[in-house]
Amino acid sequence: MLKILHMADLHLDSPFSLKNADAAQASRQMLRGTFTSAMLYARSAETDIVLIPGDVFDTGYAARDTLSLLKSEFEKSPGIRFVIAPGNHDPYKSDSPWAKTDFPDNVYIFRSSSLGRICFDDLNCDVYGWAFTEENMSADPLAVKPHPDKSRINILCAHCELDGPVGGKYCSISKAELESAGFDYAALGHIHKGTNGANRIGATYYAYSGCLEGRSFDECGQKYAIIAELEKKNGVLSAEFKTRSFTQRRFEIIDADVTGCEDAASLLNVVNAAVRAAHPGSESSVRVILRGAVPAELVISEQFAAQNIVGVRYAEVENRTEPTLDMEKYAAEPGIRGAFYRAMQPLLNEGSERDRAVAAKALKEGLQALNGRGQ
């Protein structure tokens, strides 16, 4: 039984798009920790091959301590073969970390944009793949068909866009091509949302593992690696696929309906209740979206609200509430708010529907500014 750990799109040394610089640095360190956890699992599970189809690094360069970490983890696992197919973020170039770093002998790196093969005879396994050699790759490496030995386990480890646009920037290959190539399993990278296990087309299993850990609020939720167990007898494949999460910090976007809150204390109670109900975890980063209607007099400080969210590592707040406006009250006010309302009132009742909608929006935003809620 061949045991495989498939993980992609680590993006080590990512800058992390958080408003707080300390939180961003902590996230970079935690991402390294996630990789270390995956390596510890690979050793404890007696994994035969770790497949990393691209974007190990976020750019074509890597910090010295990141390279040291990578080499150290590979050296700790001499019984594991590491197969790496550089992607569009970390292409194989003469000045890239892949070319300039002296990795141990159990690390195998594809160096060409043409389809290549690595043979592991003791495992009865061949791993095919290619490397991005520039940030873009319009060539189709599967245009030249492989002729895999059907008595062996044949794997593709590749960074690509499956069924992407023909001639696209990120190595587009079609599912029809993949099916006809004759691989048993295609371990793919580039798409950060994983396939939740393996899919199948014809006799070929294929999967995107997704990124190992989210790096921003457009990569929310738990992330996974794929664990595959493959065996071939008399040319017949048996396969089992599972997912496993090594995520230490999740990103989550949480809606909080604060309708009716009349002061900061009641608003914070609603916000924290919404966060608790989402169960993000103590190491997570959350962005809370405030929704609903609140009194125009209520001044909401996004920074203050974020600082008072409990139970998470990092929090942001985004105010998308609408003010509730007491029009009769403003019409009778003697001050500047009343004068502003009375000046706008004719525009609310005259003109086209579009003109009235624009006037209503201007009235709301003007009153928010006068109430201290302007952005």
N, C-alpha and C positions, 0 to 999 in steps of 0.2 A: 504494500500500500504506500503510495507516494503522498507525502503530506506537504501541502503548499500554504504559505501565507501570502496573500495578494493585497498590497496596499499601494496607493498612488497619491500624487498631489500633496506631498507633505508641506511644500513651500516654506522650508526652514529659512529663518531670517526675514520673514515677512514683517513689514512695518506696522501692521495692525492699525486700522482706522478708528481709533478711540479718541475721545476728546481729552482724556487724561493721559499725559505722557507716561506717568509711572505705571498706570494700568496697562498701557500698550507694551511697556518693557516686561512687565510680569507675564503678559500673554505670550511674548516671544520665548521666555524661559519655560513656560508651561508647555508650549508646543514641543520643545526639545524633550521635556519629560514624557510627553505622550509617545514620542518615538522610542524613547528608552523603555517604556512599558511594553510596547509592541515587541521589542527585541527580547525582553525578558520572557515574554510569553513564547516567542518562537523557540527559545532554548529549552524552556521547561516542557514544551509540547513535542520536543524532538522533531522539529520541522526539518524537512529535507531541503526545500527551496523557498526562498523569499523572493517574490517577484515585485519589482518596483517600476511600473511603466510611466516614468517621467515626472518632472517637476518636483524633484527632491528639494531643490533650492528655488527660491523665489526669483532669482536673477541669474545671470551667467557668472556671477561671482559668489563667494561664500566667506563668511567670517572665519577667522582662524580657529576659534574655539568650536565652531560648528563642524568644521572638517575634522578636528581632533575627536569630537564626540562620535562622528560617523565612523572614523577609522577604529576607534576604541570598541564600539559595539560590534563591528564586523570581526575584529580580532578576538573578541570574547566568544565568538561562535564559529570555531574552525570547522565544525561538522556540517554547517549550513552553507549552501551555495546561494549567493546573492546575485540576482540577475537584474540589471538596470538598463532601461531604455530611455535615454535623455529626451526631455520634452521641449516644448516651445519656450518655457521659462528658463530652462537650464541646458541649452543645446550643447552638443559635443563640438568644441572648437579647440584649436591648438593652445589657446590661453585659458581654457575653462578649467575648473577644478577637476573635471573628469580626466583631462589629459595631464595635468600638472601634479596630481596627488599620487603618491605611491600607496595604492590600496593593497591589502593582503591578497594572497593567491585565491581565496575563495570568493572573490568579487569579480563578476563578469559584466563588462559594459559594452553594449553595442556602440560602434563608432561610425557607422556609415548609414546614409539614408536609404541604401539598398537593403533588401531583405537578407538577413544573415541567419546563421544557425549555430547554436552551442550544443554540443553533444555530451550527455552524461550517461556513459555506457553502463556504469554500475547501478544506475537508477532506471535503466531502460527508457530513457526520456531524452527528447530533443526539444530545446527551446528556441523558437524563431523570434526575430524582432528586428528593429531598426532604431536609428537615432535621428532626432532633429539635429541638423548641423548648422541651422540658422533659426532665427525666431519664427520664420514662416516656412512651411513645407507644402508645396502644391503638388509634388510628385506622388504617384500612387505606387508604393512598394509591392503591392500585390498584383500589379499588372503583369509581372513575371511570376507565373504560378509555381509554388513549391511542389515537390513530389515526396510528401512525407512517407516514411516507412510505417505502414499500418500496424505492424506488430509492436511498435513502440508507442509510448505516450507522447503526443505531439502538442506542444503548447505555443501559443503566440503571446509575447509580452510586448505591448506596443502602446504608444501615445498617439491617439488619433481621434477623429470625429466620425463616428459611425453614421452612415447615411447623411453625411454633411454635403454641402454644395460641391458639385464637380469642380475640381481645380481650386478648392477652398484653401485658406491659409493654414489650416491645422490638420493636414494630412487626412483628407476625406477618403474613406473606403466604404463600399456598400455592403449591406448584409448579404447580398447575393454573392459578392466576391468572397466574403468571409466563409460562407457556407461551402463554396466550391473549392476553397483552399485545402480543406481536409484536416484542419486542426481539431483536436479533441476539446481544448479549452482555450479561449482567448481572454487573457487578463489585460484589461484595457485601462488607460488613464486619460485624463483631460477633462472629463465631465465630473464636476464636484458633487453632484447629486448621484449617489450610488443607485444601483439597480436592485438593491435589497435581495441579494443572492444572485444566482445565475439564471439567465434565460437560455433558451435553446432555439437554434435555427438549423433544421436538418439534424445532422449528427453532431453538430458543434455547440458546445456550451460557451456562453460568453457573458462577461460581466464588467461593469465599471464598479470599482470598489468605492468610488467617491473620495473626497478628501479625508485625511485621517482625523482632522479636527477643524472646526469652523474658525474663520479668521475675522469675521465681521457679521453685521446684522443681515447681510444677504446670504449667509450660510448658517441658518439657524438649525437647532435641533441636534440630536445625537448623531454622531458620525461613526463609520464602521470600517473595518477591514474584512476581507473574505478569507475564510479557511476552506480549502478544498482537499478532499481525499480522493485520489484517483488510482484506479487499478485496471490493468489490461491483461486479459487471458484469452489466448487464441484470437487476438484481434478484436475482442469485444470489451468495450470500456464499461466499467462501473464507476459511478461518481457520486459524491455527497458534498454538498456545499452548505456552509453555515456563515453567519456574520458574527463578528465580535467587536465590541466597542472598547477603545482605549482612551476615549475622550475624557479629559480632565476638566475642561471648561466648555460649557455650552453657551451659545448665543441664543437669546429668545426675545421675541417682540410680543408684548402683552398689552392688550386693550383694557383700559379701566374706565367704566362709565361713571363719571362723577356728577351726573345730573342731580341737581338739588343741593349740592354741597354749598354751604354758605360761608364757611371759613376754612382756614388752612388746616386746622386740626381734623375736621370731618373729611376733607379731601385726602389727607394722608392716611386716614383709617381705611378709606375705600381703596386707595392705591396699594397699600400693603396687603390688604385682603386679596386683591387680584393677583399679586405676586405669589402669595402663599398658595393660592388655588392652582397656579401653574406649575408648582413643584420644580423650579428650575435647578435647584441645588446650590449649595453654599459657595461653590467656586465659579458660578456662572456669571455672565454679563447679560443684563436685561435692558431693553429699551421699552419704557412704559408710554403708551399713547393715551393721553387724556382725551376722552370724548364725552359728548353730552352737552347740556345747557346749564350754565351757572350764572348767578347774578353778575351784571356788568360791573358792579362795585368790587367784586372779588378779584384781588390782584394775585395772580399765580406766578410764583418764581420757579421756573423749571429747575434752576440750580439748587434751590432750597429743597424742593420736593425730592430731587435725586439723592441729595445728601441724607435724607431721612427715610430712604427705603432700606429695610433691614433684611438680613438673611441671604444676601448675594455678595459677590466680590466687587462688582462694578454695576452702576446704574446710570441710565440717562432718562430724561423725561422730555416728551414732546407734547406741547399743548395744542390740541386741535378742538378745543371746546368752542361753543358758540355762546354769546351773552344772551341772557333773557332780558328784554328791554320793556320797561313800564312806560309806554308811550304817553299815557295821560299824565303821569308824574313829570316827564321831561317837558311836555307842552306847557305845564303850569310853573316850571321852575323860573325864577327871576335871573339866575346866573348865566354863565357862558354856555353851559350845557343846554339850558332852555333856549337860549338865543340860537345856538347851532341847530337844534331840532326844528325850531320854527322856520329857520331859513331853508332847511331841507324839505320841510313838509309839503310845499307845493309840488316839488319834483317827484314825491312819492305817489302823487295822485294824477299827474299829467304825463303826456307823452306816450310813447310806445311801451309795450311790455318789457322790452329790453332796457329802455331808459329808466323805467321804474325799478327794475332789478338792480341796475347800476347804482341808482340813488339809494336803494335800501342797503346795498353793500357799503357804500360810502358812509351812510349814517352809522352803521354798526361799527365800522373801523374808526370813525371819528370819535364816537362815544367811548370806545375802548381806550383810545389814546387819552381822552380827557379823564377817564377813570384810572389811568395809570397802567393799562394793560396793553398799550401799543408795543409793537415789536421794534 
